[in-house]
């Protein structure tokens, strides 16, 4: 049985929804940045047995059970996930097969966020100078 689509809504797949819910728990996300108001919100989750357990719990809480393909996708994703939530509430989950790929993409996301913050600070400084 393939990974089930979420249908119309904020997720691409049912599995994405469970990963997102699990990442929002105390033990879920390893790192976070941004917010949905400006840059968008990102979280990095390293995949391990504990996180897989959180995903299964999220499915159970929703009255669901992961199918074989969903479990296989979780277990084969040895790196982890970057979860992106935009200002309209849509959530995209990217799977990274190795820890190195996960870290590389997280560094890129962090750099993009820092560039965004720097450009906003420059704009605020220009506005302050205009108001003097």
Secondary structure, 3 states (H helix, E strand, C coil): CCCCECCCCCCCEHHHHHHHHHHCCCCCCCEEEEECCCCEEEEEEECCHHHHHHHHHHHHHCCCCCCHHHHHHHHHCCCEEEEEECCCCCEEEEEECCHHHHHHHHHHHHHHHHHHHHHHHHHHHHHHHHCC
